[in-house]
Amino acid sequence: MLSARRKSDGQIVNAYFESKANAPFACPQCGDPVALKTGKNKINHFAHVNPVSCKFATGENDAHRRCKLEIYQALQREPNVTNVALEVPMGTNRPDVFATISGVPVAIEVQISALPVETIMQRTIDYFRNGICVLWLLPWTPKLDSDRYTPKIWEKWIHTAYYGRVYYWIEGAKVASYRFDPHHRTIPKSTWYTKSGKKMTAGGYSERSKRYRTPVRGETYNIATDFAPKQRYWWEGNGVKVPDAKLFMERSKLGE
Ligand SMILES: [Zn+2]
């Protein structure tokens, strides 16, 4: 995690600006001691001294920290963005980055590791109840440039919730919009003869893949200037449920 409570004055501080000389630090969620970790090739961060039952003690890697920190820093530079904060506890949630963007409270959640769809839905519901818009992001990967991509289950859920798009973080406050098209594989035509001399044929058509999708890149957006709130109503179809939600998404698609 990138933020902790500094015990000397009770302030919530950012690992990026902190020094070990100001220890001790505590986890803002559970109050247990955390240590500042610094290193040349790593993003400064706090780690629980004792691996504990705190749900914020694990599940984070350097890529995740870098992404959070860059979004946080980029939003702070935007004139229409205020209250930018890292990892603020909000009810049962703790968004990676929280900000008020053009007057709209927005929770930004960056997902790297697999997360049960139920967890994503529950967090989305909690934000909705608190009147907070949510933006689910994933870090961009070169795999998206392939015509054959395997979205994770929760990635497909995000795609459904956001009306057929997923936002991948590029740098700073920039994200790329992608949609998943069906992926078809060609079953080659083959011909053979049975023992009795009967001609048989098979294949020669294309089949929709259950596993793969073809990612199609759309525009690149700035979260601070190109996104707006969108009320999503409860929806169910194709075995997927989307709860009432306040989404934060590209302005140009709000008519949908
Ligand atoms: Zn903790």
Boltz pocket constraint, residues with backbone or C-beta under 6 A from the ligand:
constraints:
  - pocket:
      binder: B
      contacts: [[A, 27], [A, 28], [A, 29], [A, 30], [A, 31], [A, 32], [A, 48], [A, 54], [A, 55], [A, 56], [A, 57]]
      max_distance: 6.0
